[in-house]
Amino acid sequence: MTGLDLDTCHIIEMACLITDGELNVVAEAPNLVIHQPDEILNTMGEWCTKHHGESGLTDAVKASDLSLSKAEDIMVDFVKEHITSPNICPLAGNSVHEDKRFLKKYMPRFLDYLHYRIIDVSTIKELCRRWYPIEYNGTPKKALNHRALDDIKESIRELQYYKKTIFK
């Protein structure tokens, strides 16, 4: 996203992995970079400008010809192909409440296919930090490149770690 302000910021990249109940990846959607004009990109704050610039995302957004509506079509088709019934698959990842807000505004058909519940790995991390500090110290380190697919894979690894060490 170009930031976290729902009124002024936009989605610029989207990825989706589907896992089974044991957190094994069973399907991977294409990583989508969504075009946004310079007028939108120029409104990014300092954090997004720095990180998206360093990761190459800003240049990829400029070079992309993929529209937001086409990206939504691709993702809706992907989840329908792999999740045969709507409203059974939760949105999961780190701080996904933010993603959910943007999906509600910009990709409502995609969000409507998912379950209303979310699995927020950040919440589990925070509880682990408070209640299981020894286990927390072993949490997998993140690359922090802030690209969609990498962030999802890191969230899955982190959740696998919590499953193995805390939710035994």
N, C-alpha and C positions, 0 to 999 in steps of 0.2 A: 504494500500500500504506500501511497505517497505521504502518509502520516496517519494520525489517529483521529483527526477531527472529521466526523461523519458529514458535516456540512460542506467541507471544502476539499477533502481528500478522496482519492480514487484507488481502485484495485489496479495493480500493474503486473502482477504475476499470480499464477494459480497452479497448484499441483494437488494430486489426490492419490492416496494409497488406501487400499482396502485390506484390512487384516481379518483373520479369523479370531475366535475367542481366545486363542493362545498367543495372539499378537504376531502371527506369521503373516507376511505380506502375501496376499493371494492375487492381487491385481494392482497395476500401476498405470495411472492415466498419463498422457503426455504432459510434460511441463509446459505450461502456456504463459507466454509473455504477451501482455495486452498493450496495444499501442495507446499512448496518450500524447496529446500535442504538447509542444513546448510551453504553452500557456499554463498547462496543468503542472508539468514537471518543474517549471520555474517557481512554483509556489511551495515546493518542498522545503521543510525546515532544515536546519543544519545537520541533524542526525541522519535523516534520510538522504540528503544530498551527499554527505560523506560516505555512508555505508553503501548506498546503491551505486554510487560512482565507483567506489573501490571494487565492488563485486562484479561490475560490468553490467548490472541490471539496467541502469539508466540508458546506456548505449543500446542495449537490447530492446528496450521499450521504444526508443526512437526508431530503430530499424524494423520493428515489427509492423505487420499490416493486419494483425488480428484484432477485431473489434470485441468489445465487451459482450455484446449479444451473441456473437459466434463462439466465444469462449464458454459462455453459459450453455449454449447448445451442445458443445463438445462434452462438457462435464455432465450434463443431464443424461446424454446418451450413454456415457461411460457408467454412471451409477445404475442406470436402468438395465444395462447389460449384465452387471455383476451383482446387483441387489434386486431380486425379482419382485419384491414387495416394497412399497413406499413406507416410510415412517418406522423402519426397524433399525436403521444404522445411525448411531450418534456421530456428531462432529467431534473430533478428538484432536488434541495437540496442546501446545503451550499457549496460554492466554487466549484460548479460542473464543472467549466471549467477545473479544474485539473482532475477530474474523466473522463471527455470527452477525454482528451489527452491520458490517459491510455487505455480507451476503444478503441480508434481509433487504437492504436498500438497492443493491446493484444486481443481485442474482437470485431473486426470490423463487424462481422455479427450481433452481438447484437446492436451495435451502428447504423448500417445501417437501422435497423428496426424502430428506433426512428426518431422523427422529428429533423430537423437540429437546431431548436431553443432550447434554454435552459431557465429554470426559476431558476435564481440564487438568493436564499434567502439572501445570504450575501450582494448582491447589495441593496436589499430592506432594509435590516438592516442598512446599511451604510447611505442610504438616510433618513431613519427614524431618525437615530441618529442626522443627520444634520438639518433636517427640522421639525421634530416632537419630540423634546427632552423629553417632558412630557410623550408622549406615549412610547417612547423608554425605559424610566425607568420602564415601566411595562412589558417589553419583558420577556417571560417565561425563567426562568433560565435553563441552561443545566447541565446534569450530567457530561458531559465531559469524558466519559469513552472511547470514540473513537472506538466503535464497529459499524459495518456497519448498522445493523438494528436499533440500538438505535439512531444513527445519523440521519437516515432517519425519524424516528418517531419524533425526536426533531425538525427537519426541518419542518415537516408537522404542528406540534403544533405552531411553530413560525409563519409560513405562515398563519395559521388560525387566530392567534392573529392580524397580520397586516391587514388581510381581515376585521376583526371585528372592529378594532379601527381606521384604516386609510382609507381603501378602502370601506367605508360604502356606 
